């Protein structure tokens, strides 16, 4: 029976990358909506005052700059909050060990262990630096690539997952750079 044993500590940078994966599309949408809102506000002010304060080019430029500044402030607030969450949670910072086999994924740390069966998994996504295993819409197991000792171990894990889950639940990338793995 194939069994992969991997583990390591999820660092703040891993936690940050995981959260960035989730917020990037939302922040792109927020940026576009803010730009449209700022354009509307500036043009609205032009109509109300009956004075053409700014032409279209400047309106677009000012709107984009104001949107960028707003998004930057939101991101700074988000990352400050994220840092507080990570460093205040000793559970996130524990050494995590995973045993991946035909039955599922056994998750172990100093505080206990749990088994996630293949039926419990709703989706698996491979990002550049980690794999995200969703067990619900708001819960996931994060496995950074650095937990794998070799590309072969990573490929074997992908093979087990591919054989146990419906293909619709799996979003793997075609190739990986071996520099993401520890030796």
C-alpha positions as CSV (number, residue, x, y, z in Angstrom):
1,X,0.0,0.0,0.0
2,X,1.3,3.4,-1.0
3,X,1.8,5.8,1.9
4,X,3.4,9.2,1.9
5,X,4.6,10.7,5.2
6,X,5.2,14.5,5.1
7,X,5.4,17.2,7.6
8,X,6.7,20.5,8.8
9,X,5.7,23.8,10.3
10,X,3.4,26.3,8.6
11,X,5.3,29.6,8.8
12,X,3.7,33.0,8.6
13,X,4.8,33.3,5.0
14,X,2.9,30.1,4.1
15,X,-0.2,31.3,6.0
16,X,0.0,34.7,4.2
17,X,0.3,33.0,0.7
18,X,-2.7,30.8,1.5
19,X,-4.8,33.9,2.4
20,X,-3.5,35.9,-0.6
21,X,-4.8,33.1,-2.8
22,X,-8.2,33.7,-1.4
23,X,-8.4,37.5,-1.4
24,X,-6.7,38.4,-4.7
25,X,-9.8,38.1,-6.9
26,X,-11.9,40.0,-4.3
27,X,-9.4,42.8,-4.2
28,X,-9.3,43.1,-8.0
29,X,-13.1,43.4,-8.0
30,X,-13.0,46.0,-5.2
31,X,-10.4,48.0,-7.1
32,X,-12.5,48.0,-10.3
33,X,-15.7,48.9,-8.3
34,X,-13.8,51.7,-6.4
35,X,-12.5,53.1,-9.7
36,X,-16.0,53.2,-11.1
37,X,-17.3,54.8,-7.9
38,X,-14.6,57.5,-7.9
39,X,-15.3,58.3,-11.5
40,X,-19.0,58.6,-10.7
41,X,-18.3,60.8,-7.7
42,X,-16.0,63.1,-9.7
43,X,-18.4,63.4,-12.6
44,X,-21.3,63.9,-10.2
45,X,-19.4,66.8,-8.6
46,X,-18.9,68.2,-12.1
47,X,-22.6,68.1,-12.8
48,X,-23.7,69.4,-9.5
49,X,-21.3,72.4,-9.5
50,X,-22.0,73.0,-13.2
51,X,-18.3,73.6,-13.6
52,X,-16.1,71.3,-15.6
53,X,-13.5,70.7,-13.0
54,X,-11.6,67.9,-14.6
55,X,-11.5,66.3,-18.0
56,X,-12.0,62.6,-18.7
57,X,-8.2,61.7,-18.7
58,X,-7.6,63.3,-15.3
59,X,-10.8,61.8,-13.9
60,X,-9.6,58.3,-14.9
61,X,-6.1,59.0,-13.5
62,X,-7.4,60.4,-10.2
63,X,-9.9,57.6,-9.8
64,X,-7.2,54.9,-10.4
65,X,-4.9,56.6,-7.9
66,X,-7.6,56.9,-5.3
67,X,-8.6,53.3,-5.8
68,X,-5.0,52.1,-5.5
69,X,-4.5,54.1,-2.3
70,X,-7.8,52.7,-0.8
71,X,-6.9,49.1,-1.7
72,X,-3.4,49.6,-0.2
73,X,-4.9,50.8,3.0
74,X,-7.3,47.9,3.1
75,X,-4.4,45.4,2.4
76,X,-2.3,46.9,5.2
77,X,-5.2,46.5,7.6
78,X,-5.8,43.0,6.3
79,X,-2.2,41.9,6.7
80,X,-1.9,43.4,10.2
81,X,-5.0,41.4,11.2
82,X,-3.6,38.3,9.6
83,X,-0.3,38.6,11.4
84,X,-2.2,39.0,14.8
85,X,-4.3,35.9,14.0
86,X,-1.2,33.8,13.1
87,X,0.9,34.7,16.0
88,X,-1.9,34.5,18.6
89,X,-2.8,31.0,17.5
90,X,-0.4,28.4,18.8
91,X,-2.3,25.7,17.0
92,X,-1.4,27.1,13.6
93,X,2.2,27.2,14.5
94,X,2.5,23.6,15.6
95,X,4.6,21.1,13.7
96,X,2.1,19.3,11.3
97,X,2.5,15.8,10.1
98,X,0.4,14.2,7.3
99,X,0.1,10.5,6.3
100,X,-1.5,10.2,2.9
101,X,-2.7,6.8,1.9
102,X,-5.6,4.8,0.4
103,X,-7.9,5.6,3.4
104,X,-7.4,9.4,3.4
105,X,-5.1,11.9,5.1
106,X,-4.1,11.5,8.7
107,X,-3.3,14.9,10.3
108,X,-1.1,14.8,13.4
109,X,0.4,17.4,15.7
110,X,1.3,17.7,19.4
111,X,-2.3,18.3,20.4
112,X,-3.9,15.3,18.6
113,X,-4.7,13.7,15.4
114,X,-7.6,13.5,12.9
115,X,-8.4,11.5,9.8
116,X,-9.8,13.1,6.7
117,X,-11.3,10.4,4.5
118,X,-11.4,10.9,0.8
119,X,-15.2,11.3,1.0
120,X,-14.7,14.3,3.3
121,X,-12.7,16.3,0.8
122,X,-14.7,18.7,-1.4
123,X,-11.8,20.1,-3.5
124,X,-8.0,20.0,-3.8
125,X,-6.2,22.9,-5.5
126,X,-2.5,23.1,-6.2
127,X,-1.1,26.6,-6.0
128,X,2.5,27.7,-6.8
129,X,3.7,27.1,-3.2
130,X,1.2,24.8,-1.6
131,X,-1.7,22.4,-1.9
132,X,-5.0,23.3,-0.4
133,X,-7.3,20.5,0.6
134,X,-10.8,21.7,1.3
135,X,-12.9,19.7,3.8
136,X,-15.7,22.4,3.8
137,X,-16.2,25.8,2.3
138,X,-14.4,27.4,5.2
139,X,-12.0,24.7,6.4
140,X,-8.8,23.5,4.6
141,X,-5.6,21.7,5.1
142,X,-2.6,23.7,3.8
143,X,0.3,21.6,2.7
144,X,3.3,23.8,1.6
145,X,5.5,22.3,-1.1
146,X,8.4,22.5,1.3
147,X,6.8,19.6,3.2
148,X,7.7,17.3,0.3
149,X,11.3,15.9,0.4
150,X,11.4,15.4,-3.4
151,X,9.5,15.9,-6.6
152,X,8.9,12.2,-6.7
153,X,7.2,12.3,-3.3
154,X,5.0,15.1,-4.6
155,X,4.2,13.2,-7.8
156,X,3.3,10.1,-5.8
157,X,1.0,12.2,-3.6
158,X,-0.7,13.6,-6.7
159,X,-1.1,10.0,-8.0
160,X,-2.8,8.8,-4.8
161,X,-5.1,11.8,-4.8
162,X,-6.0,11.3,-8.5
163,X,-6.9,7.7,-7.9
164,X,-9.1,8.4,-4.9
165,X,-11.0,11.6,-5.9
166,X,-13.4,12.5,-8.7
167,X,-11.5,14.5,-11.3
168,X,-13.9,17.4,-10.9
169,X,-12.6,17.9,-7.3
170,X,-8.9,18.2,-8.4
171,X,-7.2,21.2,-9.8
172,X,-3.5,20.3,-10.3
173,X,-1.0,22.1,-12.3
174,X,0.8,20.3,-15.1
175,X,4.4,20.8,-14.0
176,X,6.2,21.9,-10.8
177,X,9.6,23.4,-10.3
178,X,11.8,21.2,-8.2
179,X,13.2,24.3,-6.4
180,X,10.0,24.3,-4.3
181,X,10.9,21.2,-2.5
182,X,13.3,20.7,0.4
183,X,16.2,18.3,-0.1
